[in-house]
Amino acid sequence: MPVISIALHQIESDMKERLVEGLTKAAAAATSIPQSSFIVLVDVYPDDAIGIGGRTLAAVKSDQPQA
């Protein structure tokens, strides 16, 4: 069984569901392997465990204006 693994910051459960569905559909279309064969692993990290340009994602987010 093929495995798709993705690591990202915290997202809502409905977004994870859409991500799993979309990745599965795209991989099945690209490989001609049935969708039912794919396993998708979503690794979620807190913002202070992700670094971007030498800064944590939490720090980067804190510098952005609030919407």
N, C-alpha and C positions, 0 to 999 in steps of 0.2 A: 504494500500500500504506500503510495506517495505521501509525504508529509510536507506541509507548508508551515513554516514557523515565522512569526512576526513579533517584534518587540517594539513597544511604544509606551507613551505616557498614559495615564489614567483616562479612560473614555467611558461614556455611558454604555449600559448593557445593550441598548438598541443599536448603537453604533457598532459594537462588537459583532452583533448578529449580522448586520449588513456587510461588514468587513469579511466575515467568514463566508457568507453567501457569495459575495463578489469575487473573492480570491478563488473559491472553489470553481465557480463558473468559468472564470478566465483560464485557470489551469487546465480544466477539462477540455475547453475549446482548443487550447494551444497544443495539448498532448494527445487528444482523442482517447483519453482514459476516462471511464465513467465517473461522474461526480461522486457516486457512492463509494468510490475507492479512496477518496482523499481524506486525510486527517489534517485539521488545521489547529495549530497551537498558538495561542495569543498570550505572550508574556507581557505583563503590565508592570511598569516601574514607576515609583513615585518621582515627582518632579525634582527632588533633591538627589536622585540617583542617576540622572541623565545629564551628561555634559555636552555643551555646545560652545565651541570656540574658547574653551578653558573656563567656562562658567556653567553653573548648574542651570537647568531649565527653570527652576524656581526663581533664580535671580534674574534670568532673562525676562520671564513673565512679569516680575515685579517692576521692571523698567518700562513696560508697555502701558500706554494709557488705557484706562478701563472704558469699556463700551457703554 
